[in-house]
Amino acid sequence: MTRKLITTVGLALLAVGCGDSERAADVAAVATPCPTADENGALQIQEGLSAKVLKNGYGRAAMSMDYADVNAKLWVYDPNAEGGRGVEVWATEDGEPFQFQIDVGDRIAGWDLGIKCMLLGEKRELLIAPELGYGARGRPPVPPNATLLYELELIALQAPE
């Protein structure tokens, strides 16, 4: 394990030293371990971002810069509502998945962080604190400082070429 980590870090440093920061990011993404869900499917991804696996997936884990297709629903989190599902804000329509590239900066941070490490076919809930969501500015109809609750299903995954 130590030898693998040293080799991975060495390759990342070599790529940076050769001016290939994109390759360094790819190597670092591979080296980042995925959190493991507990017996109830709960996992803490980082402070302000937790997840619950609703359906196990298969295959490799989603990584930075992958192209992903997801079915998604978004609610403003309400601890008093059933399952925390307050007002529904958005959902993919008529079975048409939402397509995007992970970590290109056009999604909220909690979305990118929460989708990385998902397996194809996996379904999970993400609970995203405001600082990893839309923050103090909000984004109508999401109010300022809202905690978000997403239900995501990863239905397709493709590595960048």
Protein Blocks (a to p, Z undefined) as FASTA:
>chain_A
ZZmmmmmmmmmmmmmmnopaklmmmmmmmmpccddddfkopacfbghiacddfbdcehjd
ddehiacddddddddddfkbghhiacdfbdceehiacdddehklpacfklmmmmgopaeh
iacdddddfklmnmjnopafbdehiacddddddfbdcddZZ
